[in-house]
Amino acid sequence: MEFSEIWARFGPGLAGTVFGVAWWIWVDAVVCSSVKISFLYYLPGIFASFAALMFNCVRRDELQDYSPYDDETCRSKTWLFLAYVVSFVSLAAAVGLLIKDAVSKSGPSSWTGAAGVLQCVFALTSGLIFWTSRSES
């Protein structure tokens, strides 16, 4: 078996596991928090999950051929660009909330902010694992 066959077989399961770990870390932080977590803290993880879904809507073979007159390739690249913008904004928001928690004494602990960053990183990583492991046919 070649690596591409193994990756195509086990990649989706690995992606699902990493995605589950992402949300498990977040749920652990919310449950273990001594204060009520605002909905604002949920948004980076929700948007990171949405971004992972967005860039899995694009097939890899749509990005391989380049023609300046091909609308399908342009739409796919634009959609992928927007997906990466959403993913980086969600990661930046999670880091901002982590810094806010580390600086202020009132509010959630720093673990909540760190869990938000880990959730975003793992959710986006799972999306990339799934995107690379999908077969081209």
N, CA, C and O atoms as a GROMACS GRO file, in nm:
protein
  548
    1MET      N    1   0.083  -0.119   0.000
    1MET     CA    2   0.000   0.000   0.000
    1MET      C    3   0.087   0.125   0.000
    1MET      O    4   0.187   0.133   0.072
    2GLU      N    5   0.049   0.219  -0.080
    2GLU     CA    6   0.121   0.346  -0.083
    2GLU      C    7   0.067   0.439   0.024
    2GLU      O    8  -0.040   0.418   0.081
    3PHE      N    9   0.146   0.543   0.051
    3PHE     CA   10   0.105   0.638   0.154
    3PHE      C   11  -0.026   0.707   0.119
    3PHE      O   12  -0.108   0.731   0.207
    4SER      N   13  -0.047   0.738  -0.008
    4SER     CA   14  -0.171   0.807  -0.047
    4SER      C   15  -0.294   0.719  -0.021
    4SER      O   16  -0.399   0.770   0.017
    5GLU      N   17  -0.280   0.589  -0.040
    5GLU     CA   18  -0.392   0.498  -0.012
    5GLU      C   19  -0.419   0.489   0.138
    5GLU      O   20  -0.534   0.488   0.181
    6ILE      N   21  -0.312   0.482   0.217
    6ILE     CA   22  -0.327   0.477   0.362
    6ILE      C   23  -0.388   0.607   0.413
    6ILE      O   24  -0.476   0.607   0.499
    7TRP      N   25  -0.339   0.719   0.358
    7TRP     CA   26  -0.390   0.850   0.400
    7TRP      C   27  -0.537   0.866   0.362
    7TRP      O   28  -0.615   0.921   0.440
    8ALA      N   29  -0.574   0.818   0.245
    8ALA     CA   30  -0.714   0.826   0.202
    8ALA      C   31  -0.804   0.738   0.290
    8ALA      O   32  -0.921   0.770   0.310
    9ARG      N   33  -0.749   0.630   0.340
    9ARG     CA   34  -0.829   0.539   0.423
    9ARG      C   35  -0.842   0.588   0.566
    9ARG      O   36  -0.952   0.585   0.622
   10PHE      N   37  -0.733   0.631   0.627
   10PHE     CA   38  -0.734   0.666   0.769
   10PHE      C   39  -0.743   0.816   0.797
   10PHE      O   40  -0.768   0.856   0.910
   11GLY      N   41  -0.723   0.898   0.696
   11GLY     CA   42  -0.727   1.043   0.714
   11GLY      C   43  -0.861   1.096   0.765
   11GLY      O   44  -0.862   1.175   0.859
   12PRO      N   45  -0.973   1.054   0.706
   12PRO     CA   46  -1.102   1.104   0.757
   12PRO      C   47  -1.129   1.066   0.903
   12PRO      O   48  -1.186   1.145   0.978
   13GLY      N   49  -1.088   0.948   0.943
   13GLY     CA   50  -1.105   0.909   1.083
   13GLY      C   51  -1.017   0.991   1.176
   13GLY      O   52  -1.060   1.030   1.284
   14LEU      N   53  -0.895   1.016   1.132
   14LEU     CA   54  -0.805   1.102   1.210
   14LEU      C   55  -0.860   1.244   1.219
   14LEU      O   56  -0.854   1.306   1.324
   15ALA      N   57  -0.915   1.294   1.108
   15ALA     CA   58  -0.973   1.429   1.108
   15ALA      C   59  -1.091   1.438   1.204
   15ALA      O   60  -1.104   1.536   1.278
   16GLY      N   61  -1.175   1.337   1.204
   16GLY     CA   62  -1.287   1.336   1.297
   16GLY      C   63  -1.244   1.328   1.442
   16GLY      O   64  -1.305   1.390   1.529
   17THR      N   65  -1.139   1.252   1.467
   17THR     CA   66  -1.086   1.242   1.603
   17THR      C   67  -1.029   1.376   1.650
   17THR      O   68  -1.055   1.419   1.763
   18VAL      N   69  -0.953   1.441   1.564
   18VAL     CA   70  -0.895   1.572   1.600
   18VAL      C   71  -1.006   1.675   1.621
   18VAL      O   72  -0.996   1.758   1.711
   19PHE      N   73  -1.111   1.670   1.538
   19PHE     CA   74  -1.223   1.763   1.555
   19PHE      C   75  -1.296   1.736   1.687
   19PHE      O   76  -1.335   1.830   1.756
   20GLY      N   77  -1.314   1.610   1.721
   20GLY     CA   78  -1.376   1.576   1.848
   20GLY      C   79  -1.292   1.622   1.967
   20GLY      O   80  -1.347   1.668   2.067
   21VAL      N   81  -1.160   1.608   1.956
   21VAL     CA   82  -1.072   1.655   2.062
   21VAL      C   83  -1.083   1.806   2.078
   21VAL      O   84  -1.079   1.857   2.190
   22ALA      N   85  -1.097   1.877   1.967
   22ALA     CA   86  -1.109   2.023   1.972
   22ALA      C   87  -1.231   2.064   2.055
   22ALA      O   88  -1.220   2.148   2.145
   23TRP      N   89  -1.343   2.005   2.026
   23TRP     CA   90  -1.464   2.042   2.100
   23TRP      C   91  -1.464   1.985   2.241
   23TRP      O   92  -1.525   2.044   2.331
   24TRP      N   93  -1.397   1.873   2.263
   24TRP     CA   94  -1.387   1.817   2.397
   24TRP      C   95  -1.307   1.910   2.487
   24TRP      O   96  -1.343   1.931   2.603
   25ILE      N   97  -1.198   1.966   2.436
   25ILE     CA   98  -1.118   2.061   2.513
   25ILE      C   99  -1.203   2.182   2.551
   25ILE      O  100  -1.197   2.228   2.665
   26TRP      N  101  -1.283   2.232   2.456
   26TRP     CA  102  -1.366   2.349   2.485
   26TRP      C  103  -1.473   2.317   2.589
   26TRP      O  104  -1.496   2.396   2.681
   27VAL      N  105  -1.539   2.204   2.574
   27VAL     CA  106  -1.642   2.166   2.671
   27VAL      C  107  -1.581   2.148   2.810
   27VAL      O  108  -1.643   2.184   2.910
   28ASP      N  109  -1.462   2.092   2.816
   28ASP     CA  110  -1.393   2.077   2.944
   28ASP      C  111  -1.368   2.213   3.008
   28ASP      O  112  -1.388   2.229   3.129
   29ALA      N  113  -1.326   2.310   2.930
   29ALA     CA  114  -1.299   2.444   2.985
   29ALA      C  115  -1.427   2.511   3.033
   29ALA      O  116  -1.426   2.579   3.135
   30VAL      N  117  -1.536   2.492   2.961
   30VAL     CA  118  -1.663   2.554   3.001
   30VAL      C  119  -1.717   2.488   3.127
   30VAL      O  120  -1.765   2.556   3.218
   31VAL      N  121  -1.709   2.356   3.134
   31VAL     CA  122  -1.762   2.284   3.250
   31VAL      C  123  -1.679   2.311   3.375
   31VAL      O  124  -1.734   2.325   3.484
   32CYS      N  125  -1.548   2.320   3.360
   32CYS     CA  126  -1.460   2.340   3.475
   32CYS      C  127  -1.447   2.486   3.516
   32CYS      O  128  -1.382   2.516   3.616
   33SER      N  129  -1.507   2.578   3.442
   33SER     CA  130  -1.494   2.719   3.475
   33SER      C  131  -1.578   2.753   3.598
   33SER      O  132  -1.687   2.700   3.617
   34SER      N  133  -1.524   2.841   3.679
   34SER     CA  134  -1.594   2.880   3.801
   34SER      C  135  -1.694   2.994   3.776
   34SER      O  136  -1.778   3.022   3.862
   35VAL      N  137  -1.685   3.058   3.661
   35VAL     CA  138  -1.778   3.165   3.626
   35VAL      C  139  -1.852   3.127   3.498
   35VAL      O  140  -1.810   3.039   3.424
   36LYS      N  141  -1.964   3.195   3.475
   36LYS     CA  142  -2.041   3.169   3.354
   36LYS      C  143  -1.966   3.224   3.233
   36LYS      O  144  -1.920   3.339   3.234
   37ILE      N  145  -1.953   3.142   3.130
   37ILE     CA  146  -1.880   3.180   3.009
   37ILE      C  147  -1.977   3.251   2.915
   37ILE      O  148  -2.084   3.199   2.884
   38SER      N  149  -1.938   3.369   2.870
   38SER     CA  150  -2.019   3.447   2.777
   38SER      C  151  -2.022   3.378   2.641
   38SER      O  152  -1.930   3.304   2.604
   39PHE      N  153  -2.130   3.403   2.566
   39PHE     CA  154  -2.141   3.344   2.431
   39PHE      C  155  -2.031   3.395   2.339
   39PHE      O  156  -1.996   3.327   2.242
   40LEU      N  157  -1.976   3.509   2.368
   40LEU     CA  158  -1.867   3.564   2.288
   40LEU      C  159  -1.748   3.468   2.281
   40LEU      O  160  -1.679   3.462   2.179
   41TYR      N  161  -1.726   3.393   2.388
   41TYR     CA  162  -1.615   3.298   2.392
   41TYR      C  163  -1.640   3.176   2.303
   41TYR      O  164  -1.545   3.108   2.264
   42TYR      N  165  -1.765   3.149   2.272
   42TYR     CA  166  -1.798   3.035   2.186
   42TYR      C  167  -1.774   3.066   2.038
   42TYR      O  168  -1.751   2.975   1.958
   43LEU      N  169  -1.778   3.193   2.001
   43LEU     CA  170  -1.775   3.231   1.860
   43LEU      C  171  -1.648   3.190   1.785
   43LEU      O  172  -1.660   3.144   1.671
   44PRO      N  173  -1.527   3.205   1.840
   44PRO     CA  174  -1.410   3.161   1.762
   44PRO      C  175  -1.414   3.014   1.724
   44PRO      O  176  -1.379   2.978   1.611
   45GLY      N  177  -1.456   2.928   1.814
   45GLY     CA  178  -1.465   2.786   1.783
   45GLY      C  179  -1.572   2.755   1.681
   45GLY      O  180  -1.554   2.669   1.594
   46ILE      N  181  -1.684   2.826   1.690
   46ILE     CA  182  -1.792   2.806   1.593
   46ILE      C  183  -1.745   2.849   1.454
   46ILE      O  184  -1.768   2.779   1.355
   47PHE      N  185  -1.679   2.966   1.447
   47PHE     CA  186  -1.630   3.013   1.318
   47PHE      C  187  -1.515   2.928   1.265
   47PHE      O  188  -1.503   2.912   1.144
   48ALA      N  189  -1.432   2.874   1.352
   48ALA     CA  190  -1.325   2.784   1.306
   48ALA      C  191  -1.385   2.655   1.248
   48ALA      O  192  -1.337   2.604   1.147
   49SER      N  193  -1.489   2.604   1.311
   49SER     CA  194  -1.557   2.485   1.257
   49SER      C  195  -1.622   2.516   1.124
   49SER      O  196  -1.620   2.434   1.031
   50PHE      N  197  -1.682   2.634   1.114
   50PHE     CA  198  -1.744   2.676   0.988
   50PHE      C  199  -1.638   2.694   0.879
   50PHE      O  200  -1.663   2.659   0.763
   51ALA      N  201  -1.522   2.747   0.913
   51ALA     CA  202  -1.414   2.764   0.816
   51ALA      C  203  -1.363   2.628   0.767
   51ALA      O  204  -1.333   2.612   0.649
   52ALA      N  205  -1.353   2.532   0.858
   52ALA     CA  206  -1.311   2.397   0.817
   52ALA      C  207  -1.412   2.338   0.720
   52ALA      O  208  -1.374   2.271   0.623
   53LEU      N  209  -1.538   2.362   0.744
   53LEU     CA  210  -1.642   2.316   0.651
   53LEU      C  211  -1.630   2.391   0.518
   53LEU      O  212  -1.647   2.331   0.412
   54MET      N  213  -1.602   2.520   0.524
   54MET     CA  214  -1.591   2.600   0.401
   54MET      C  215  -1.479   2.550   0.311
   54MET      O  216  -1.500   2.533   0.191
   55PHE      N  217  -1.360   2.526   0.366
   55PHE     CA  218  -1.255   2.485   0.274
   55PHE      C  219  -1.262   2.339   0.236
   55PHE      O  220  -1.186   2.294   0.150
   56ASN      N  221  -1.352   2.263   0.297
   56ASN     CA  222  -1.376   2.127   0.249
   56ASN      C  223  -1.483   2.123   0.140
   56ASN      O  224  -1.510   2.017   0.085
   57CYS      N  225  -1.542   2.236   0.109
   57CYS     CA  226  -1.637   2.244  -0.002
   57CYS      C  227  -1.566   2.258  -0.136
   57CYS      O  228  -1.629   2.248  -0.241
   58VAL      N  229  -1.436   2.278  -0.134
   58VAL     CA  230  -1.357   2.295  -0.257
   58VAL      C  231  -1.280   2.167  -0.284
   58VAL      O  232  -1.211   2.115  -0.196
   59ARG      N  233  -1.293   2.116  -0.404
   59ARG     CA  234  -1.217   1.996  -0.443
   59ARG      C  235  -1.076   2.038  -0.484
   59ARG      O  236  -1.055   2.146  -0.539
   60ARG      N  237  -0.982   1.951  -0.458
   60ARG     CA  238  -0.843   1.982  -0.492
   60ARG      C  239  -0.822   1.993  -0.643
   60ARG      O  240  -0.742   2.074  -0.688
   61ASP      N  241  -0.893   1.913  -0.720
   61ASP     CA  242  -0.873   1.918  -0.865
   61ASP      C  243  -0.924   2.048  -0.927
   61ASP      O  244  -0.886   2.082  -1.038
   62GLU      N  245  -1.011   2.121  -0.856
   62GLU     CA  246  -1.056   2.250  -0.906
   62GLU      C  247  -0.946   2.354  -0.899
   62GLU      O  248  -0.952   2.455  -0.970
   63LEU      N  249  -0.846   2.333  -0.816
   63LEU     CA  250  -0.739   2.430  -0.798
   63LEU      C  251  -0.617   2.401  -0.885
   63LEU      O  252  -0.527   2.484  -0.893
   64GLN      N  253  -0.613   2.287  -0.948
   64GLN     CA  254  -0.494   2.245  -1.021
   64GLN      C  255  -0.481   2.314  -1.156
   64GLN      O  256  -0.371   2.354  -1.195
   65ASP      N  257  -0.590   2.328  -1.227
   65ASP     CA  258  -0.585   2.390  -1.359
   65ASP      C  259  -0.605   2.540  -1.346
   65ASP      O  260  -0.694   2.586  -1.274
   66TYR      N  261  -0.522   2.615  -1.415
   66TYR     CA  262  -0.537   2.759  -1.411
   66TYR      C  263  -0.567   2.811  -1.551
   66TYR      O  264  -0.495   2.783  -1.647
   67SER      N  265  -0.672   2.885  -1.560
   67SER     CA  266  -0.707   2.955  -1.682
   67SER      C  267  -0.770   3.087  -1.642
   67SER      O  268  -0.863   3.088  -1.561
   68PRO      N  269  -0.722   3.197  -1.696
   68PRO     CA  270  -0.780   3.326  -1.656
   68PRO      C  271  -0.924   3.342  -1.700
   68PRO      O  272  -0.994   3.433  -1.653
   69TYR      N  273  -0.970   3.256  -1.788
   69TYR     CA  274  -1.108   3.268  -1.839
   69TYR      C  275  -1.201   3.164  -1.781
   69TYR      O  276  -1.316   3.153  -1.824
   70ASP      N  277  -1.153   3.087  -1.685
   70ASP     CA  278  -1.233   2.980  -1.625
   70ASP      C  279  -1.300   3.033  -1.498
   70ASP      O  280  -1.232   3.064  -1.401
   71ASP      N  281  -1.432   3.042  -1.500
   71ASP     CA  282  -1.505   3.095  -1.385
   71ASP      C  283  -1.504   2.999  -1.266
   71ASP      O  284  -1.502   3.043  -1.152
   72GLU      N  285  -1.505   2.868  -1.293
   72GLU     CA  286  -1.509   2.770  -1.185
   72GLU      C  287  -1.384   2.778  -1.098
   72GLU      O  288  -1.393   2.774  -0.975
   73THR      N  289  -1.268   2.788  -1.160
   73THR     CA  290  -1.144   2.798  -1.085
   73THR      C  291  -1.139   2.927  -1.004
   73THR      O  292  -1.095   2.927  -0.889
   74CYS      N  293  -1.185   3.035  -1.064
   74CYS     CA  294  -1.186   3.164  -0.992
   74CYS      C  295  -1.279   3.159  -0.872
   74CYS      O  296  -1.245   3.209  -0.764
   75ARG      N  297  -1.396   3.100  -0.889
   75ARG     CA  298  -1.490   3.087  -0.777
   75ARG      C  299  -1.432   3.000  -0.667
   75ARG      O  300  -1.445   3.032  -0.549
   76SER      N  301  -1.370   2.890  -0.704
   76SER     CA  302  -1.312   2.800  -0.604
   76SER      C  303  -1.200   2.867  -0.526
   76SER      O  304  -1.192   2.854  -0.404
   77LYS      N  305  -1.114   2.939  -0.597
   77LYS     CA  306  -1.004   3.007  -0.528
   77LYS      C  307  -1.056   3.120  -0.439
   77LYS      O  308  -1.002   3.143  -0.331
   78THR      N  309  -1.158   3.190  -0.484
   78THR     CA  310  -1.217   3.296  -0.401
   78THR      C  311  -1.281   3.237  -0.277
   78THR      O  312  -1.265   3.292  -0.168
   79TRP      N  313  -1.353   3.127  -0.292
   79TRP     CA  314  -1.417   3.061  -0.177
   79TRP      C  315  -1.312   3.011  -0.078
   79TRP      O  316  -1.328   3.025   0.043
   80LEU      N  317  -1.204   2.954  -0.131
   80LEU     CA  318  -1.096   2.906  -0.045
   80LEU      C  319  -1.027   3.021   0.027
   80LEU      O  320  -0.991   3.009   0.144
   81PHE      N  321  -1.010   3.133  -0.042
   81PHE     CA  322  -0.952   3.251   0.021
   81PHE      C  323  -1.041   3.301   0.135
   81PHE      O  324  -0.992   3.332   0.244
   82LEU      N  325  -1.171   3.307   0.112
   82LEU     CA  326  -1.264   3.350   0.217
   82LEU      C  327  -1.262   3.252   0.335
   82LEU      O  328  -1.274   3.294   0.450
   83ALA      N  329  -1.249   3.124   0.307
   83ALA     CA  330  -1.242   3.024   0.414
   83ALA      C  331  -1.118   3.047   0.500
   83ALA      O  332  -1.124   3.037   0.622
   84TYR      N  333  -1.006   3.076   0.436
   84TYR     CA  334  -0.885   3.102   0.513
   84TYR      C  335  -0.893   3.234   0.589
   84TYR      O  336  -0.837   3.245   0.699
   85VAL      N  337  -0.961   3.333   0.534
   85VAL     CA  338  -0.980   3.458   0.609
   85VAL      C  339  -1.063   3.431   0.734
   85VAL      O  340  -1.028   3.478   0.843
   86VAL      N  341  -1.171   3.356   0.720
   86VAL     CA  342  -1.254   3.323   0.837
   86VAL      C  343  -1.174   3.244   0.939
   86VAL      O  344  -1.188   3.266   1.059
   87SER      N  345  -1.091   3.152   0.893
   87SER     CA  346  -1.013   3.071   0.987
   87SER      C  347  -0.911   3.155   1.062
   87SER      O  348  -0.894   3.138   1.183
   88PHE      N  349  -0.844   3.245   0.993
   88PHE     CA  350  -0.745   3.327   1.062
   88PHE      C  351  -0.810   3.429   1.154
   88PHE      O  352  -0.755   3.462   1.259
   89VAL      N  353  -0.926   3.480   1.116
   89VAL     CA  354  -0.998   3.572   1.206
   89VAL      C  355  -1.043   3.498   1.332
   89VAL      O  356  -1.035   3.553   1.442
   90SER      N  357  -1.091   3.377   1.317
   90SER     CA  358  -1.133   3.301   1.435
   90SER      C  359  -1.015   3.272   1.526
   90SER      O  360  -1.027   3.279   1.648
   91LEU      N  361  -0.901   3.240   1.469
   91LEU     CA  362  -0.782   3.216   1.549
   91LEU      C  363  -0.734   3.344   1.618
   91LEU      O  364  -0.693   3.340   1.734
   92ALA      N  365  -0.740   3.456   1.548
   92ALA     CA  366  -0.702   3.584   1.608
   92ALA      C  367  -0.798   3.622   1.721
   92ALA      O  368  -0.754   3.676   1.823
   93ALA      N  369  -0.926   3.595   1.704
   93ALA     CA  370  -1.022   3.625   1.810
   93ALA      C  371  -0.996   3.538   1.932
   93ALA      O  372  -1.006   3.586   2.045
   94ALA      N  373  -0.962   3.412   1.911
   94ALA     CA  374  -0.932   3.324   2.024
   94ALA      C  375  -0.808   3.370   2.098
   94ALA      O  376  -0.804   3.367   2.221
   95VAL      N  377  -0.706   3.414   2.025
   95VAL     CA  378  -0.585   3.465   2.089
   95VAL      C  379  -0.616   3.594   2.164
   95VAL      O  380  -0.565   3.617   2.274
   96GLY      N  381  -0.700   3.680   2.105
   96GLY     CA  382  -0.740   3.803   2.174
   96GLY      C  383  -0.813   3.776   2.304
   96GLY      O  384  -0.790   3.843   2.404
   97LEU      N  385  -0.901   3.677   2.303
   97LEU     CA  386  -0.971   3.641   2.427
   97LEU      C  387  -0.876   3.580   2.530
   97LEU      O  388  -0.893   3.601   2.650
   98LEU      N  389  -0.777   3.506   2.483
   98LEU     CA  390  -0.676   3.452   2.575
   98LEU      C  391  -0.599   3.565   2.642
   98LEU      O  392  -0.576   3.562   2.763
   99ILE      N  393  -0.558   3.662   2.564
   99ILE     CA  394  -0.485   3.776   2.621
   99ILE      C  395  -0.574   3.853   2.718
   99ILE      O  396  -0.528   3.895   2.825
  100LYS      N  397  -0.700   3.873   2.683
  100LYS     CA  398  -0.794   3.942   2.771
  100LYS      C  399  -0.809   3.868   2.903
  100LYS      O  400  -0.812   3.930   3.009
  101ASP      N  401  -0.819   3.736   2.898
  101ASP     CA  402  -0.832   3.656   3.021
  101ASP      C  403  -0.705   3.661   3.105
  101ASP      O  404  -0.712   3.663   3.227
  102ALA      N  405  -0.589   3.662   3.040
  102ALA     CA  406  -0.464   3.663   3.113
  102ALA      C  407  -0.440   3.797   3.183
  102ALA      O  408  -0.378   3.802   3.289
  103VAL      N  409  -0.490   3.905   3.124
  103VAL     CA  410  -0.467   4.037   3.180
  103VAL      C  411  -0.566   4.071   3.291
  103VAL      O  412  -0.528   4.128   3.393
  104SER      N  413  -0.692   4.036   3.271
  104SER     CA  414  -0.794   4.076   3.369
  104SER      C  415  -0.808   3.971   3.480
  104SER      O  416  -0.794   3.851   3.456
  105LYS      N  417  -0.835   4.019   3.599
  105LYS     CA  418  -0.855   3.928   3.713
  105LYS      C  419  -1.000   3.882   3.722
  105LYS      O  420  -1.026   3.772   3.771
  106SER      N  421  -1.093   3.964   3.677
  106SER     CA  422  -1.234   3.922   3.679
  106SER      C  423  -1.265   3.852   3.548
  106SER      O  424  -1.209   3.885   3.444
  107GLY      N  425  -1.354   3.758   3.552
  107GLY     CA  426  -1.391   3.684   3.432
  107GLY      C  427  -1.334   3.544   3.434
  107GLY      O  428  -1.286   3.497   3.537
  108PRO      N  429  -1.340   3.478   3.320
  108PRO     CA  430  -1.292   3.339   3.314
  108PRO      C  431  -1.142   3.329   3.337
  108PRO      O  432  -1.068   3.427   3.323
  109SER      N  433  -1.098   3.210   3.371
  109SER     CA  434  -0.956   3.187   3.393
  109SER      C  435  -0.882   3.183   3.259
  109SER      O  436  -0.944   3.182   3.153
  110SER      N  437  -0.751   3.181   3.267
  110SER     CA  438  -0.670   3.174   3.145
  110SER      C  439  -0.689   3.042   3.073
  110SER      O  440  -0.667   3.034   2.952
  111TRP      N  441  -0.729   2.937   3.146
  111TRP     CA  442  -0.752   2.808   3.082
  111TRP      C  443  -0.865   2.818   2.979
  111TRP      O  444  -0.860   2.750   2.876
  112THR      N  445  -0.964   2.900   3.005
  112THR     CA  446  -1.072   2.917   2.908
  112THR      C  447  -1.020   2.976   2.778
  112THR      O  448  -1.057   2.932   2.670
  113GLY      N  449  -0.934   3.077   2.789
  113GLY     CA  450  -0.874   3.136   2.669
  113GLY      C  451  -0.782   3.040   2.597
  113GLY      O  452  -0.783   3.032   2.475
  114ALA      N  453  -0.702   2.966   2.673
  114ALA     CA  454  -0.611   2.869   2.612
  114ALA      C  455  -0.690   2.757   2.544
  114ALA      O  456  -0.652   2.710   2.438
  115ALA      N  457  -0.800   2.716   2.606
  115ALA     CA  458  -0.883   2.612   2.546
  115ALA      C  459  -0.947   2.662   2.417
  115ALA      O  460  -0.962   2.586   2.322
  116GLY      N  461  -0.983   2.789   2.414
  116GLY     CA  462  -1.038   2.846   2.291
  116GLY      C  463  -0.938   2.846   2.177
  116GLY      O  464  -0.973   2.817   2.063
  117VAL      N  465  -0.811   2.878   2.209
  117VAL     CA  466  -0.707   2.876   2.106
  117VAL      C  467  -0.682   2.732   2.060
  117VAL      O  468  -0.672   2.707   1.940
  118LEU      N  469  -0.673   2.640   2.155
  118LEU     CA  470  -0.652   2.499   2.117
  118LEU      C  471  -0.769   2.445   2.035
  118LEU      O  472  -0.749   2.369   1.941
  119GLN      N  473  -0.890   2.486   2.071
  119GLN     CA  474  -1.007   2.442   1.996
  119GLN      C  475  -0.999   2.490   1.851
  119GLN      O  476  -1.023   2.412   1.759
  120CYS      N  477  -0.964   2.615   1.832
  120CYS     CA  478  -0.952   2.668   1.695
  120CYS      C  479  -0.842   2.597   1.617
  120CYS      O  480  -0.861   2.561   1.501
  121VAL      N  481  -0.727   2.578   1.680
  121VAL     CA  482  -0.615   2.512   1.612
  121VAL      C  483  -0.653   2.370   1.573
  121VAL      O  484  -0.629   2.329   1.460
  122PHE      N  485  -0.712   2.295   1.664
  122PHE     CA  486  -0.748   2.156   1.634
  122PHE      C  487  -0.862   2.147   1.533
  122PHE      O  488  -0.861   2.059   1.447
  123ALA      N  489  -0.960   2.236   1.541
  123ALA     CA  490  -1.070   2.233   1.444
  123ALA      C  491  -1.019   2.264   1.304
  123ALA      O  492  -1.059   2.198   1.207
  124LEU      N  493  -0.932   2.362   1.292
  124LEU     CA  494  -0.878   2.396   1.160
  124LEU      C  495  -0.783   2.288   1.110
  124LEU      O  496  -0.780   2.258   0.990
  125THR      N  497  -0.706   2.229   1.200
  125THR     CA  498  -0.618   2.119   1.161
  125THR      C  499  -0.698   1.999   1.112
  125THR      O  500  -0.660   1.934   1.015
  126SER      N  501  -0.809   1.970   1.178
  126SER     CA  502  -0.891   1.858   1.134
  126SER      C  503  -0.950   1.884   0.995
  126SER      O  504  -0.961   1.792   0.914
  127GLY      N  505  -0.987   2.008   0.969
  127GLY     CA  506  -1.037   2.041   0.835
  127GLY      C  507  -0.931   2.022   0.729
  127GLY      O  508  -0.959   1.973   0.620
  128LEU      N  509  -0.807   2.062   0.760
  128LEU     CA  510  -0.698   2.043   0.664
  128LEU      C  511  -0.664   1.896   0.645
  128LEU      O  512  -0.633   1.852   0.534
  129ILE      N  513  -0.668   1.819   0.753
  129ILE     CA  514  -0.642   1.675   0.741
  129ILE      C  515  -0.747   1.612   0.651
  129ILE      O  516  -0.714   1.532   0.563
  130PHE      N  517  -0.873   1.647   0.671
  130PHE     CA  518  -0.978   1.589   0.588
  130PHE      C  519  -0.965   1.634   0.444
  130PHE      O  520  -0.985   1.555   0.352
  131TRP      N  521  -0.931   1.761   0.422
  131TRP     CA  522  -0.919   1.813   0.286
  131TRP      C  523  -0.806   1.743   0.210
  131TRP      O  524  -0.821   1.712   0.092
  132THR      N  525  -0.694   1.718   0.277
  132THR     CA  526  -0.582   1.653   0.209
  132THR      C  527  -0.603   1.502   0.193
  132THR      O  528  -0.541   1.441   0.105
  133SER      N  529  -0.687   1.443   0.275
  133SER     CA  530  -0.703   1.298   0.268
  133SER      C  531  -0.815   1.254   0.173
  133SER      O  532  -0.828   1.135   0.144
  134ARG      N  533  -0.894   1.348   0.126
  134ARG     CA  534  -1.001   1.310   0.034
  134ARG      C  535  -0.941   1.262  -0.097
  134ARG      O  536  -0.842   1.316  -0.145
  135SER      N  537  -1.003   1.160  -0.154
  135SER     CA  538  -0.954   1.110  -0.283
  135SER      C  539  -0.996   1.206  -0.393
  135SER      O  540  -1.096   1.277  -0.380
  136GLU      N  541  -0.921   1.209  -0.500
  136GLU     CA  542  -0.948   1.302  -0.609
  136GLU      C  543  -1.062   1.256  -0.698
  136GLU      O  544  -1.117   1.336  -0.774
  137SER      N  545  -1.097   1.130  -0.691
  137SER     CA  546  -1.204   1.082  -0.778
  137SER      C  547  -1.337   1.083  -0.710
  137SER      O  548  -1.438   1.045  -0.770
   0.00000   0.00000   0.00000
